Amino acid sequence: MTEIKTINQIRDEGFAALIKALGPGDAIRYINSFEQGTGNYTEEKYQNPDEDFDAVVARIKNRNEPK
């Protein structure tokens, strides 16, 4: 009978196979190409319609500052 692997085991084996086939750097680039991001752009794009570019940049910088 075949052992049923956990999702973590499958991920580990899959990433090891990618590293073996592509090398570490290209394996990471491959994984990152599937990044879907977060949030709901369709809803969020209308939340601050009057916000100018500088305000957006300041908000992003503030969010990324260490706390």
Backbone torsions as a table, in degrees:
resi	resn	phi	psi	omega
1	MET	NA	138.8	-178.6
2	THR	-82.6	135.2	177.3
3	GLU	-70.7	135.7	175.2
4	ILE	-86.4	120.7	-177.6
5	LYS	-83.1	150.3	173.8
6	THR	-76.7	163.2	178.1
7	ILE	-62.0	-33.6	177.8
8	ASN	-66.4	-40.0	176.5
9	GLN	-62.9	-42.8	179.7
10	ILE	-63.4	-43.6	178.7
11	ARG	-62.4	-45.0	179.7
12	ASP	-60.5	-46.1	-179.9
13	GLU	-66.5	-39.5	179.0
14	GLY	-65.2	-43.0	179.4
15	PHE	-67.7	-37.7	176.4
16	ALA	-61.9	-39.1	178.1
17	ALA	-66.2	-39.8	177.1
18	LEU	-62.9	-44.5	179.6
19	ILE	-62.2	-42.2	179.4
20	LYS	-63.7	-40.4	-176.4
21	ALA	-80.7	-37.8	-171.6
22	LEU	-109.9	-19.8	-170.6
23	GLY	90.3	159.6	-174.4
24	PRO	-59.9	-46.4	-176.8
25	GLY	-63.6	-48.1	-179.3
26	ASP	-70.6	-29.5	176.3
27	ALA	-63.9	-42.6	178.5
28	ILE	-66.1	-42.8	178.1
29	ARG	-60.5	-39.4	178.8
30	TYR	-62.8	-48.3	179.3
31	ILE	-60.8	-43.6	-179.1
32	ASN	-65.6	-22.9	179.7
33	SER	-68.2	-13.5	179.4
34	PHE	-100.5	5.2	179.3
35	GLU	-60.9	125.2	-178.2
36	GLN	-100.4	-8.6	-179.3
37	GLY	77.5	-170.4	-178.9
38	THR	-135.0	166.0	176.1
39	GLY	88.2	-176.9	-179.2
40	ASN	-126.6	97.1	-175.9
41	TYR	-57.3	-39.9	-176.9
42	THR	-58.9	-39.6	178.2
43	GLU	-81.0	-42.9	-171.6
44	GLU	-71.9	-26.1	-176.3
45	LYS	-65.4	-18.1	-179.6
46	TYR	-101.9	0.7	-175.4
47	GLN	-69.4	-37.1	-178.3
48	ASN	-130.3	64.2	-174.1
49	PRO	-65.4	-23.4	-177.8
50	ASP	-96.4	0.0	-177.8
51	GLU	-72.5	128.6	-179.3
52	ASP	-85.3	171.6	-175.3
53	PHE	-57.8	-46.2	-178.2
54	ASP	-61.6	-36.8	178.1
55	ALA	-66.6	-39.2	178.2
56	VAL	-64.6	-45.7	179.3
57	VAL	-60.6	-44.5	179.3
58	ALA	-61.9	-41.4	179.1
59	ARG	-63.5	-41.2	179.2
60	ILE	-65.9	-43.4	179.0
61	LYS	-61.8	-42.0	179.1
62	ASN	-64.4	-37.6	-178.9
63	ARG	-68.7	-32.0	-175.5
64	ASN	-90.9	-3.7	178.7
65	GLU	-72.2	139.8	176.7
66	PRO	-64.1	145.9	-178.3
67	LYS	-108.5	NA	NA
